[in-house]
Amino acid sequence: MSTTAIIKKAWDEPDFKQQLLDNPIQAIKQAFGIAMPAGSNLKVVEETATKHYLIIPPRPESSLVAEENVRKYVWF
């Protein structure tokens, strides 16, 4: 499962998009069968032509090259 599939479904299905914005963990579980670990929090926001977001991942525990650590934070 990739984020591309989730985004495409949101583009194609306005009801799913609204569910994703309102309760993303439940929407993803219902639509794709993906359950996030207990205690997880997920925020979904919608970008527009004038509204953009920059996501800053957690700082890696060690001083290894950041590129080696980035992917370990992807949950699906």
N, CA, C and O atoms as a printed pandas DataFrame, in Angstrom:
     atom_number atom_name residue_name chain_id  residue_number  x_coord  y_coord  z_coord
0              1         N          MET        A               1    0.856   -1.177    0.000
1              2        CA          MET        A               1    0.000    0.000    0.000
2              3         C          MET        A               1    0.900    1.237    0.000
3              4         O          MET        A               1    1.890    1.308    0.728
4              5         N          SER        A               2    0.538    2.175   -0.810
5              6        CA          SER        A               2    1.318    3.407   -0.888
6              7         C          SER        A               2    0.423    4.610   -0.634
7              8         O          SER        A               2   -0.803    4.523   -0.709
8              9         N          THR        A               3    1.050    5.716   -0.336
9             10        CA          THR        A               3    0.288    6.950   -0.158
10            11         C          THR        A               3   -0.387    7.342   -1.461
11            12         O          THR        A               3   -1.426    8.001   -1.439
12            13         N          THR        A               4    0.180    6.953   -2.592
13            14        CA          THR        A               4   -0.419    7.267   -3.892
14            15         C          THR        A               4   -1.818    6.683   -4.003
15            16         O          THR        A               4   -2.720    7.351   -4.508
16            17         N          ALA        A               5   -2.020    5.453   -3.543
17            18        CA          ALA        A               5   -3.342    4.815   -3.604
18            19         C          ALA        A               5   -4.348    5.560   -2.739
19            20         O          ALA        A               5   -5.504    5.725   -3.127
20            21         N          ILE        A               6   -3.912    6.006   -1.578
21            22        CA          ILE        A               6   -4.803    6.750   -0.674
22            23         C          ILE        A               6   -5.188    8.087   -1.301
23            24         O          ILE        A               6   -6.356    8.474   -1.278
24            25         N          ILE        A               7   -4.212    8.787   -1.857
25            26        CA          ILE        A               7   -4.464   10.086   -2.489
26            27         C          ILE        A               7   -5.389    9.932   -3.692
27            28         O          ILE        A               7   -6.323   10.716   -3.859
28            29         N          LYS        A               8   -5.136    8.928   -4.531
29            30        CA          LYS        A               8   -5.984    8.706   -5.703
30            31         C          LYS        A               8   -7.422    8.437   -5.288
31            32         O          LYS        A               8   -8.351    8.972   -5.893
32            33         N          LYS        A               9   -7.616    7.618   -4.270
33            34        CA          LYS        A               9   -8.971    7.333   -3.787
34            35         C          LYS        A               9   -9.634    8.617   -3.288
35            36         O          LYS        A               9  -10.822    8.830   -3.528
36            37         N          ALA        A              10   -8.883    9.466   -2.601
37            38        CA          ALA        A              10   -9.429   10.738   -2.111
38            39         C          ALA        A              10   -9.812   11.654   -3.277
39            40         O          ALA        A              10  -10.830   12.343   -3.208
40            41         N          TRP        A              11   -9.019   11.670   -4.329
41            42        CA          TRP        A              11   -9.348   12.478   -5.511
42            43         C          TRP        A              11  -10.598   11.944   -6.208
43            44         O          TRP        A              11  -11.436   12.715   -6.673
44            45         N          ASP        A              12  -10.714   10.615   -6.276
45            46        CA          ASP        A              12  -11.809    9.982   -7.007
46            47         C          ASP        A              12  -13.117    9.917   -6.226
47            48         O          ASP        A              12  -14.196    9.878   -6.818
48            49         N          GLU        A              13  -13.022    9.906   -4.896
49            50        CA          GLU        A              13  -14.208    9.696   -4.065
50            51         C          GLU        A              13  -14.314   10.797   -2.991
51            52         O          GLU        A              13  -13.664   10.711   -1.949
52            53         N          PRO        A              14  -15.124   11.816   -3.245
53            54        CA          PRO        A              14  -15.259   12.929   -2.294
54            55         C          PRO        A              14  -15.664   12.492   -0.880
55            56         O          PRO        A              14  -15.217   13.090    0.099
56            57         N          ASP        A              15  -16.500   11.463   -0.766
57            58        CA          ASP        A              15  -16.901   10.995    0.572
58            59         C          ASP        A              15  -15.709   10.422    1.336
59            60         O          ASP        A              15  -15.547   10.675    2.529
60            61         N          PHE        A              16  -14.875    9.645    0.634
61            62        CA          PHE        A              16  -13.674    9.106    1.278
62            63         C          PHE        A              16  -12.740   10.237    1.677
63            64         O          PHE        A              16  -12.168   10.215    2.767
64            65         N          LYS        A              17  -12.584   11.216    0.812
65            66        CA          LYS        A              17  -11.717   12.362    1.121
66            67         C          LYS        A              17  -12.169   13.050    2.397
67            68         O          LYS        A              17  -11.341   13.403    3.237
68            69         N          GLN        A              18  -13.463   13.245    2.552
69            70        CA          GLN        A              18  -13.966   13.887    3.767
70            71         C          GLN        A              18  -13.729   13.010    4.997
71            72         O          GLN        A              18  -13.366   13.512    6.061
72            73         N          GLN        A              19  -13.935   11.704    4.850
73            74        CA          GLN        A              19  -13.663   10.781    5.959
74            75         C          GLN        A              19  -12.184   10.824    6.332
75            76         O          GLN        A              19  -11.829   10.796    7.511
76            77         N          LEU        A              20  -11.330   10.892    5.318
77            78        CA          LEU        A              20   -9.891   10.950    5.537
78            79         C          LEU        A              20   -9.503   12.218    6.294
79            80         O          LEU        A              20   -8.641   12.179    7.173
80            81         N          LEU        A              21  -10.128   13.323    5.959
81            82        CA          LEU        A              21   -9.855   14.584    6.658
82            83         C          LEU        A              21  -10.405   14.557    8.085
83            84         O          LEU        A              21   -9.783   15.093    9.002
84            85         N          ASP        A              22  -11.575   13.930    8.273
85            86        CA          ASP        A              22  -12.233   13.910    9.586
86            87         C          ASP        A              22  -11.636   12.882   10.545
87            88         O          ASP        A              22  -11.432   13.181   11.722
88            89         N          ASN        A              23  -11.356   11.685   10.057
89            90        CA          ASN        A              23  -10.862   10.596   10.901
90            91         C          ASN        A              23   -9.963    9.695   10.057
91            92         O          ASN        A              23  -10.393    8.628    9.618
92            93         N          PRO        A              24   -8.723   10.115    9.828
93            94        CA          PRO        A              24   -7.861    9.406    8.884
94            95         C          PRO        A              24   -7.552    7.957    9.267
95            96         O          PRO        A              24   -7.507    7.092    8.392
96            97         N          ILE        A              25   -7.342    7.681   10.530
97            98        CA          ILE        A              25   -7.004    6.314   10.933
98            99         C          ILE        A              25   -8.154    5.366   10.617
99           100         O          ILE        A              25   -7.936    4.275   10.089
100          101         N          GLN        A              26   -9.360    5.773   10.935
101          102        CA          GLN        A              26  -10.532    4.946   10.656
102          103         C          GLN        A              26  -10.769    4.833    9.144
103          104         O          GLN        A              26  -11.079    3.748    8.653
104          105         N          ALA        A              27  -10.630    5.916    8.418
105          106        CA          ALA        A              27  -10.864    5.899    6.967
106          107         C          ALA        A              27   -9.904    4.951    6.261
107          108         O          ALA        A              27  -10.317    4.190    5.386
108          109         N          ILE        A              28   -8.636    4.987    6.630
109          110        CA          ILE        A              28   -7.639    4.119    6.000
110          111         C          ILE        A              28   -7.877    2.660    6.379
111          112         O          ILE        A              28   -7.721    1.765    5.549
112          113         N          LYS        A              29   -8.252    2.428    7.623
113          114        CA          LYS        A              29   -8.540    1.056    8.050
114          115         C          LYS        A              29   -9.738    0.494    7.290
115          116         O          LYS        A              29   -9.694   -0.641    6.814
116          117         N          GLN        A              30  -10.799    1.274    7.175
117          118        CA          GLN        A              30  -11.999    0.806    6.477
118          119         C          GLN        A              30  -11.747    0.593    4.984
119          120         O          GLN        A              30  -12.204   -0.397    4.412
120          121         N          ALA        A              31  -11.030    1.505    4.364
121          122        CA          ALA        A              31  -10.841    1.445    2.912
122          123         C          ALA        A              31   -9.763    0.454    2.480
123          124         O          ALA        A              31   -9.886   -0.177    1.430
124          125         N          PHE        A              32   -8.708    0.314    3.282
125          126        CA          PHE        A              32   -7.557   -0.476    2.858
126          127         C          PHE        A              32   -7.181   -1.607    3.809
127          128         O          PHE        A              32   -6.302   -2.413    3.500
128          129         N          GLY        A              33   -7.840   -1.670    4.960
129          130        CA          GLY        A              33   -7.525   -2.719    5.924
130          131         C          GLY        A              33   -6.205   -2.509    6.649
131          132         O          GLY        A              33   -5.644   -3.455    7.202
132          133         N          ILE        A              34   -5.712   -1.291    6.651
133          134        CA          ILE        A              34   -4.446   -0.973    7.319
134          135         C          ILE        A              34   -4.757   -0.419    8.705
135          136         O          ILE        A              34   -5.438    0.598    8.836
136          137         N          ALA        A              35   -4.257   -1.088    9.729
137          138        CA          ALA        A              35   -4.444   -0.623   11.102
138          139         C          ALA        A              35   -3.124   -0.058   11.610
139          140         O          ALA        A              35   -2.088   -0.720   11.554
140          141         N          MET        A              36   -3.175    1.152   12.096
141          142        CA          MET        A              36   -1.977    1.763   12.667
142          143         C          MET        A              36   -1.790    1.256   14.092
143          144         O          MET        A              36   -2.756    0.847   14.736
144          145         N          PRO        A              37   -0.563    1.279   14.586
145          146        CA          PRO        A              37   -0.313    0.824   15.952
146          147         C          PRO        A              37   -1.111    1.640   16.977
147          148         O          PRO        A              37   -1.381    2.822   16.767
148          149         N          ALA        A              38   -1.477    1.002   18.072
149          150        CA          ALA        A              38   -2.206    1.687   19.148
150          151         C          ALA        A              38   -1.428    2.918   19.589
151          152         O          ALA        A              38   -0.201    2.896   19.688
152          153         N          GLY        A              39   -2.154    3.973   19.849
153          154        CA          GLY        A              39   -1.540    5.220   20.296
154          155         C          GLY        A              39   -1.046    6.105   19.167
155          156         O          GLY        A              39   -0.527    7.194   19.410
156          157         N          SER        A              40   -1.206    5.641   17.927
157          158        CA          SER        A              40   -0.770    6.445   16.776
158          159         C          SER        A              40   -1.713    7.617   16.565
159          160         O          SER        A              40   -2.894    7.562   16.909
160          161         N          ASN        A              41   -1.166    8.667   15.998
161          162        CA          ASN        A              41   -1.929    9.852   15.653
162          163         C          ASN        A              41   -1.582   10.183   14.202
163          164         O          ASN        A              41   -0.411   10.159   13.821
164          165         N          LEU        A              42   -2.582   10.487   13.406
165          166        CA          LEU        A              42   -2.360   10.823   12.009
166          167         C          LEU        A              42   -3.192   12.045   11.669
167          168         O          LEU        A              42   -4.396   12.075   11.921
168          169         N          LYS        A              43   -2.558   13.041   11.105
169          170        CA          LYS        A              43   -3.270   14.248   10.688
170          171         C          LYS        A              43   -3.191   14.341    9.170
171          172         O          LYS        A              43   -2.110   14.269    8.586
172          173         N          VAL        A              44   -4.347   14.501    8.543
173          174        CA          VAL        A              44   -4.424   14.661    7.094
174          175         C          VAL        A              44   -4.859   16.089    6.821
175          176         O          VAL        A              44   -5.830   16.573    7.402
176          177         N          VAL        A              45   -4.144   16.753    5.945
177          178        CA          VAL        A              45   -4.476   18.120    5.555
178          179         C          VAL        A              45   -4.547   18.180    4.042
179          180         O          VAL        A              45   -3.916   17.378    3.352
180          181         N          GLU        A              46   -5.306   19.117    3.530
181          182        CA          GLU        A              46   -5.450   19.267    2.089
182          183         C          GLU        A              46   -4.712   20.511    1.625
183          184         O          GLU        A              46   -5.006   21.622    2.064
184          185         N          GLU        A              47   -3.754   20.312    0.736
185          186        CA          GLU        A              47   -3.049   21.451    0.158
186          187         C          GLU        A              47   -3.928   22.097   -0.907
187          188         O          GLU        A              47   -4.795   21.457   -1.501
188          189         N          THR        A              48   -3.680   23.372   -1.126
189          190        CA          THR        A              48   -4.357   24.105   -2.195
190          191         C          THR        A              48   -3.282   24.790   -3.039
191          192         O          THR        A              48   -2.087   24.613   -2.801
192          193         N          ALA        A              49   -3.708   25.554   -4.002
193          194        CA          ALA        A              49   -2.742   26.272   -4.847
194          195         C          ALA        A              49   -1.932   27.277   -4.042
195          196         O          ALA        A              49   -0.826   27.645   -4.438
196          197         N          THR        A              50   -2.475   27.724   -2.914
197          198        CA          THR        A              50   -1.778   28.742   -2.117
198          199         C          THR        A              50   -1.418   28.280   -0.707
199          200         O          THR        A              50   -0.763   29.016    0.030
200          201         N          LYS        A              51   -1.829   27.086   -0.325
201          202        CA          LYS        A              51   -1.542   26.570    1.015
202          203         C          LYS        A              51   -0.667   25.327    0.884
203          204         O          LYS        A              51   -1.070   24.344    0.261
204          205         N          HIS        A              52    0.535   25.368    1.475
205          206        CA          HIS        A              52    1.504   24.287    1.354
206          207         C          HIS        A              52    1.970   23.872    2.740
207          208         O          HIS        A              52    1.872   24.645    3.693
208          209         N          TYR        A              53    2.483   22.639    2.851
209          210        CA          TYR        A              53    2.934   22.105    4.137
210          211         C          TYR        A              53    4.314   21.494    3.982
211          212         O          TYR        A              53    4.636   20.914    2.945
212          213         N          LEU        A              54    5.114   21.626    5.003
213          214        CA          LEU        A              54    6.430   21.004    5.069
214          215         C          LEU        A              54    6.416   20.091    6.288
215          216         O          LEU        A              54    6.142   20.546    7.399
216          217         N          ILE        A              55    6.706   18.822    6.095
217          218        CA          ILE        A              55    6.701   17.858    7.185
218          219         C          ILE        A              55    8.135   17.662    7.659
219          220         O          ILE        A              55    9.018   17.344    6.863
220          221         N          ILE        A              56    8.361   17.848    8.937
221          222        CA          ILE        A              56    9.681   17.649    9.529
222          223         C          ILE        A              56    9.625   16.336   10.306
223          224         O          ILE        A              56    8.933   16.259   11.322
224          225         N          PRO        A              57   10.337   15.299    9.852
225          226        CA          PRO        A              57   10.310   14.014   10.554
226          227         C          PRO        A              57   11.100   14.091   11.857
227          228         O          PRO        A              57   11.858   15.036   12.073
228          229         N          PRO        A              58   10.921   13.092   12.726
229          230        CA          PRO        A              58   11.703   13.076   13.968
230          231         C          PRO        A              58   13.197   13.031   13.647
231          232         O          PRO        A              58   13.616   12.455   12.643
232          233         N          ARG        A              59   13.977   13.643   14.510
233          234        CA          ARG        A              59   15.425   13.634   14.316
234          235         C          ARG        A              59   15.947   12.217   14.560
235          236         O          ARG        A              59   15.571   11.582   15.545
236          237         N          PRO        A              60   16.806   11.718   13.673
237          238        CA          PRO        A              60   17.381   10.380   13.872
238          239         C          PRO        A              60   18.153   10.312   15.187
239          240         O          PRO        A              60   18.734   11.301   15.634
240          241         N          GLU        A              61   18.150    9.131   15.793
241          242        CA          GLU        A              61   18.826    8.946   17.085
242          243         C          GLU        A              61   20.337    9.109   16.978
243          244         O          GLU        A              61   20.986    9.545   17.929
244          245         N          SER        A              62   20.891    8.763   15.837
245          246        CA          SER        A              62   22.338    8.844   15.685
246          247         C          SER        A              62   22.700    9.920   14.662
247          248         O          SER        A              62   21.823   10.562   14.085
248          249         N          SER        A              63   23.955   10.102   14.455
249          250        CA          SER        A              63   24.396   11.118   13.503
250          251         C          SER        A              63   24.649   10.518   12.131
251          252         O          SER        A              63   25.402   11.087   11.341
252          253         N          LEU        A              64   24.029    9.366   11.828
253          254        CA          LEU        A              64   24.162    8.778   10.502
254          255         C          LEU        A              64   23.575    9.726    9.469
255          256         O          LEU        A              64   22.801   10.622    9.807
256          257         N          VAL        A              65   23.931    9.533    8.256
257          258        CA          VAL        A              65   23.413   10.349    7.167
258          259         C          VAL        A              65   21.889   10.288    7.202
259          260         O          VAL        A              65   21.311    9.203    7.267
260          261         N          ALA        A              66   21.240   11.441    7.159
261          262        CA          ALA        A              66   19.786   11.522    7.274
262          263         C          ALA        A              66   19.090   10.628    6.257
263          264         O          ALA        A              66   18.065   10.026    6.575
264          265         N          GLU        A              67   19.613   10.528    5.060
265          266        CA          GLU        A              67   18.988    9.718    4.010
266          267         C          GLU        A              67   18.825    8.268    4.452
267          268         O          GLU        A              67   17.867    7.610    4.045
268          269         N          GLU        A              68   19.729    7.760    5.268
269          270        CA          GLU        A              68   19.660    6.381    5.743
270          271         C          GLU        A              68   18.548    6.196    6.765
271          272         O          GLU        A              68   18.103    5.069    6.983
272          273         N          ASN        A              69   18.090    7.266    7.395
273          274        CA          ASN        A              69   17.115    7.169    8.475
274          275         C          ASN        A              69   15.699    7.567    8.081
275          276         O          ASN        A              69   14.746    7.180    8.757
276          277         N          VAL        A              70   15.544    8.313    7.029
277          278        CA          VAL        A              70   14.235    8.871    6.693
278          279         C          VAL        A              70   13.190    7.789    6.495
279          280         O          VAL        A              70   12.106    7.902    7.069
280          281         N          ARG        A              71   13.446    6.762    5.729
281          282        CA          ARG        A              71   12.443    5.752    5.386
282          283         C          ARG        A              71   11.970    4.942    6.587
283          284         O          ARG        A              71   10.879    4.375    6.518
284          285         N          LYS        A              72   12.710    4.855    7.667
285          286        CA          LYS        A              72   12.256    4.033    8.782
286          287         C          LYS        A              72   11.034    4.622    9.464
287          288         O          LYS        A              72   10.419    3.945   10.288
288          289         N          TYR        A              73   10.661    5.846    9.158
289          290        CA          TYR        A              73    9.497    6.485    9.763
290          291         C          TYR        A              73    8.234    6.334    8.934
291          292         O          TYR        A              73    7.170    6.783    9.362
292          293         N          VAL        A              74    8.314    5.721    7.768
293          294        CA          VAL        A              74    7.128    5.491    6.946
294          295         C          VAL        A              74    6.394    4.306    7.520
295          296         O          VAL        A              74    7.002    3.257    7.734
296          297         N          TRP        A              75    5.095    4.437    7.780
297          298        CA          TRP        A              75    4.351    3.396    8.482
298          299         C          TRP        A              75    3.629    2.428    7.583
299          300         O          TRP        A              75    3.064    1.456    8.083
300          301         N          PHE        A              76    3.618    2.639    6.296
301          302        CA          PHE        A              76    2.985    1.658    5.406
302          303         C          PHE        A              76    3.709    1.577    4.101
303          304         O          PHE        A              76    3.320    0.804    3.226
